[in-house]
Amino acid sequence: MGRLDGKVAIITGGARGMGASHAKRFSEEGAKVMITDILEKEGEAMATELGRDVKFMKHDVTKSLDWERVVAETESAFGPVSVLVNNAGIALLKSIEKMTEAQYRRVIDINQVSVFLGMKYVLSSMRKTENGSIINISSISGLKGNSESIAYSASKFAIRGMTKSAAIEFGAEGIRVNSVHPGITETPMVRKSRVSKLAREIPLQRTAQPVEVSNMVVYLASDESSYVTGADFVIDGGLTGKL
């Protein structure tokens, strides 16, 4: 029996990297999963690999109409949505002076506005389950500042605050909302050439594997975390413990 048997999940940014890892673990634990991404070819391949209880939809997370369509088609295919993993995101390392307004707004739209839209549009479906879980993927950059990271840090700090507000607003309806703050994780977003250098700064002396973050996401999606809401879960090998 899987830890997520009977759960219906939407995982954004699920075509590759950390999102794909979440989708795999959810599938292994018995959930029915809708993977969404703008990467159509990779998303279709991932859904095919994981089997008939996993489907893929092309999805621009910054668009309300796309969110309405994703929620409706997920419910049509699998039933009411019980878990939302707001995972889609991008990083842009650039100084404040050199970053354009358009670049800043793009990061905010994809990383932050998408989380607002996801929570807004999943709510009507999730209310039907009376036992929903929303998991917003932030970052340790949502806990501390970094050079050349103004837009990314702004978006990830915002996710933390949005999570706490939503947890208070949705709590009476049995819907939990938590944020996950991964540290340096070996995904396509992290340049391989930087991994060994970055690892030396971490107390555990290594970067995280995506599955280590996914295991926390599974816990928050499951009924094991039934009394956990409005909380921050840091998975960084002790890096922020040095602050």
Backbone torsions as a table, in degrees:
resi	resn	phi	psi	omega
1	MET	NA	128.3	-178.0
2	GLY	-83.2	154.4	-179.7
3	ARG	-68.8	-18.1	-178.7
4	LEU	-118.0	22.0	176.3
5	ASP	-56.5	133.4	179.3
6	GLY	85.0	-5.3	179.8
7	LYS	-87.5	144.4	174.6
8	VAL	-118.1	121.4	-172.0
9	ALA	-123.9	145.0	166.5
10	ILE	-110.2	128.5	177.9
11	ILE	-124.5	112.5	179.9
12	THR	-83.5	155.1	-177.6
13	GLY	60.9	36.7	-171.4
14	GLY	-94.6	6.7	-175.9
15	ALA	-76.1	-27.7	-178.5
16	ARG	-157.2	177.6	176.0
17	GLY	60.9	-140.6	-175.8
18	MET	-64.0	-37.3	179.3
19	GLY	-62.7	-40.1	176.9
20	ALA	-64.9	-38.2	176.7
21	SER	-62.5	-43.1	176.5
22	HIS	-59.5	-45.7	-178.6
23	ALA	-60.5	-42.1	179.0
24	LYS	-62.2	-46.6	-178.8
25	ARG	-66.3	-39.7	177.4
26	PHE	-61.1	-44.3	179.4
27	SER	-61.7	-43.3	179.2
28	GLU	-61.9	-30.5	-177.7
29	GLU	-93.1	8.2	170.4
30	GLY	97.8	4.2	179.8
31	ALA	-77.2	154.6	166.8
32	LYS	-94.2	130.3	-166.8
33	VAL	-128.8	132.3	168.2
34	MET	-104.6	111.8	174.4
35	ILE	-85.5	134.2	174.4
36	THR	-127.8	149.3	-178.0
37	ASP	-174.2	164.5	170.5
38	ILE	-87.2	-11.7	-179.7
39	LEU	-87.0	90.2	-169.9
40	GLU	-66.5	-48.7	-176.8
41	LYS	-61.6	-47.7	-179.7
42	GLU	-66.2	-38.1	179.7
43	GLY	-66.2	-43.0	177.3
44	GLU	-62.3	-40.9	-179.8
45	ALA	-64.7	-40.7	179.8
46	MET	-65.3	-43.6	179.0
47	ALA	-62.6	-41.5	178.0
48	THR	-62.6	-42.8	-179.9
49	GLU	-61.5	-37.4	-173.3
50	LEU	-87.0	-12.8	171.8
51	GLY	105.6	-175.2	-167.4
52	ARG	-69.7	-19.2	178.9
53	ASP	-90.3	12.1	176.2
54	VAL	-127.2	127.8	178.4
55	LYS	-124.6	163.5	-179.9
56	PHE	-124.6	141.5	171.0
57	MET	-133.4	136.3	171.4
58	LYS	-70.6	136.3	-166.6
59	HIS	-154.3	120.8	170.0
60	ASP	-93.1	107.3	-172.2
61	VAL	-69.2	-7.9	178.7
62	THR	-90.6	0.4	-174.1
63	LYS	-112.8	124.4	179.2
64	SER	-58.5	-44.8	-178.0
65	LEU	-61.6	-36.9	176.7
66	ASP	-64.3	-41.4	178.8
67	TRP	-64.4	-42.9	178.2
68	GLU	-59.2	-42.2	-179.4
69	ARG	-66.8	-43.2	-179.1
70	VAL	-62.7	-46.6	-179.5
71	VAL	-63.7	-44.2	-178.6
72	ALA	-63.4	-44.1	-177.5
73	GLU	-73.3	-31.3	175.2
74	THR	-65.5	-44.8	179.1
75	GLU	-64.8	-38.7	178.6
76	SER	-64.0	-39.1	-176.7
77	ALA	-78.9	-39.5	-168.9
78	PHE	-125.7	-17.9	-173.6
79	GLY	112.3	179.7	-177.4
80	PRO	-55.4	144.7	-177.3
81	VAL	-78.4	124.8	179.4
82	SER	-106.6	-17.5	-179.2
83	VAL	-138.3	133.0	171.2
84	LEU	-122.9	125.2	174.2
85	VAL	-111.1	104.7	177.3
86	ASN	-81.9	87.7	-172.8
87	ASN	-106.1	-25.4	-174.7
88	ALA	-57.5	137.8	178.8
89	GLY	-174.4	161.8	176.2
90	ILE	-133.2	159.2	175.1
91	ALA	-120.4	146.9	176.2
92	LEU	-144.3	110.5	178.9
93	LEU	-93.0	110.6	-177.1
94	LYS	-160.2	142.7	179.4
95	SER	-66.5	156.8	178.1
96	ILE	-58.6	-41.6	-177.2
97	GLU	-62.6	-37.3	-174.7
98	LYS	-92.9	-16.0	-179.2
99	MET	-74.3	134.3	176.9
100	THR	-85.5	161.6	176.1
101	GLU	-60.2	-39.9	-179.8
102	ALA	-63.3	-41.1	178.6
103	GLN	-64.8	-43.5	178.6
104	TYR	-60.2	-48.5	-178.1
105	ARG	-64.2	-33.3	179.2
106	ARG	-64.7	-43.9	177.8
107	VAL	-62.4	-44.4	-179.9
108	ILE	-63.5	-42.4	179.7
109	ASP	-61.6	-47.9	-175.2
110	ILE	-74.0	-42.0	-173.9
111	ASN	-86.4	-34.7	-172.1
112	GLN	-109.5	-52.4	-178.2
113	VAL	-61.7	-34.7	178.9
114	SER	-60.7	-35.1	179.4
115	VAL	-67.5	-43.4	174.7
116	PHE	-57.8	-48.4	-177.8
117	LEU	-64.6	-41.8	179.3
118	GLY	-59.3	-48.3	-179.8
119	MET	-64.3	-40.0	-179.3
120	LYS	-62.5	-47.4	-171.2
121	TYR	-87.2	-17.0	177.3
122	VAL	-83.9	-17.3	-169.8
123	LEU	-58.1	-45.2	-176.4
124	SER	-63.3	-36.8	177.8
125	SER	-73.2	-42.8	-176.7
126	MET	-66.6	-30.3	177.9
127	ARG	-58.0	-29.3	-178.4
128	LYS	-69.7	-20.4	-177.9
129	THR	-87.1	-24.7	-177.4
130	GLU	57.2	21.6	-176.8
131	ASN	-162.6	53.5	-173.6
132	GLY	-92.1	158.3	176.7
133	SER	-137.7	124.0	175.0
134	ILE	-110.6	128.0	-177.6
135	ILE	-121.6	112.7	-177.9
136	ASN	-100.6	120.5	-177.7
137	ILE	-85.6	110.1	175.9
138	SER	-99.9	-130.3	-176.2
139	SER	-174.7	165.0	170.3
140	ILE	-66.1	-16.2	173.0
141	SER	-71.7	-7.0	171.4
142	GLY	-92.2	3.4	179.2
143	LEU	-120.6	-21.3	-178.6
144	LYS	-147.7	154.4	179.3
145	GLY	-84.5	159.2	176.3
146	ASN	-142.2	150.1	176.2
147	SER	-65.4	145.8	177.9
148	GLU	56.7	35.6	-176.3
149	SER	-137.7	32.1	-172.6
150	ILE	-60.9	-46.9	-177.8
151	ALA	-72.8	-45.2	-178.8
152	TYR	-62.1	-48.3	179.8
153	SER	-62.7	-41.3	178.5
154	ALA	-58.6	-45.3	-178.2
155	SER	-66.8	-39.3	-176.6
156	LYS	-77.2	-34.0	171.3
157	PHE	-62.5	-41.3	-179.5
158	ALA	-61.0	-40.9	-179.7
159	ILE	-58.6	-39.7	179.3
160	ARG	-61.1	-46.8	179.6
161	GLY	-67.3	-41.2	178.0
162	MET	-60.3	-39.8	179.9
163	THR	-60.8	-45.7	-177.9
164	LYS	-66.9	-39.7	177.9
165	SER	-64.6	-44.6	-179.8
166	ALA	-65.5	-36.6	179.2
167	ALA	-60.7	-40.4	177.9
168	ILE	-68.5	-42.6	-176.5
169	GLU	-68.7	-37.6	-173.6
170	PHE	-95.9	-8.8	-171.3
171	GLY	-57.3	-41.5	-177.4
172	ALA	-64.7	-18.2	179.4
173	GLU	-96.1	7.8	177.4
174	GLY	78.4	17.1	-179.7
175	ILE	-105.0	121.4	-178.6
176	ARG	-96.0	147.3	179.8
177	VAL	-137.1	122.5	-179.3
178	ASN	-135.9	158.6	176.8
179	SER	-116.2	145.3	178.1
180	VAL	-115.6	134.4	-174.7
181	HIS	-122.2	84.5	178.9
182	PRO	-70.4	150.0	169.8
183	GLY	-89.1	-141.6	-177.1
184	ILE	-78.5	113.6	-173.5
185	THR	-121.2	140.1	-176.4
186	GLU	-77.4	89.1	177.0
187	THR	-131.0	171.4	177.2
188	PRO	-58.4	-20.4	180.0
189	MET	-72.4	-22.9	-180.0
190	VAL	-99.1	120.0	-179.3
191	ARG	-66.3	127.9	-175.7
192	LYS	-57.6	-33.2	-177.9
193	SER	-65.0	-20.5	-177.8
194	ARG	-94.0	-12.5	-169.6
195	VAL	-61.8	-49.4	-176.4
196	SER	-64.2	-37.2	177.7
197	LYS	-66.3	-45.3	-178.9
198	LEU	-64.8	-36.6	-176.6
199	ALA	-61.0	-31.4	-178.4
200	ARG	-66.4	-18.9	-179.9
201	GLU	-87.9	-8.5	-174.5
202	ILE	-96.2	131.5	179.5
203	PRO	-53.0	-36.7	178.2
204	LEU	-79.4	-3.5	172.9
205	GLN	64.8	28.6	175.3
206	ARG	-160.8	159.4	173.8
207	THR	-84.8	166.2	-179.3
208	ALA	-83.2	150.8	167.9
209	GLN	-90.6	144.9	-178.5
210	PRO	-52.1	-36.5	-177.4
211	VAL	-63.6	-26.6	179.7
212	GLU	-69.3	-32.8	173.1
213	VAL	-74.1	-41.6	-179.1
214	SER	-59.8	-35.7	179.5
215	ASN	-62.9	-35.9	175.3
216	MET	-68.7	-39.5	179.4
217	VAL	-64.2	-39.4	175.9
218	VAL	-60.3	-45.3	178.8
219	TYR	-57.2	-45.9	-178.0
220	LEU	-69.9	-27.5	177.0
221	ALA	-77.2	-24.4	-173.6
222	SER	-86.3	168.5	177.9
223	ASP	-74.2	-6.7	176.3
224	GLU	-63.1	-26.2	-178.5
225	SER	-103.9	33.3	-170.7
226	SER	-63.4	-19.0	179.3
227	TYR	-113.7	24.1	-177.6
228	VAL	-114.0	117.5	175.6
229	THR	-154.9	151.1	-179.9
230	GLY	70.8	21.1	-173.5
231	ALA	-108.5	158.6	176.0
232	ASP	-106.8	131.1	178.3
233	PHE	-116.9	111.8	-175.0
234	VAL	-98.8	127.4	-179.6
235	ILE	-128.3	85.8	-170.9
236	ASP	-138.8	14.4	179.0
237	GLY	65.2	18.5	177.9
238	GLY	93.6	5.9	-174.2
239	LEU	-61.1	-46.8	-179.5
240	THR	-75.7	-12.0	174.5
241	GLY	-66.2	-15.5	-179.8
242	LYS	-84.3	-7.4	-178.0
243	LEU	-71.0	NA	NA
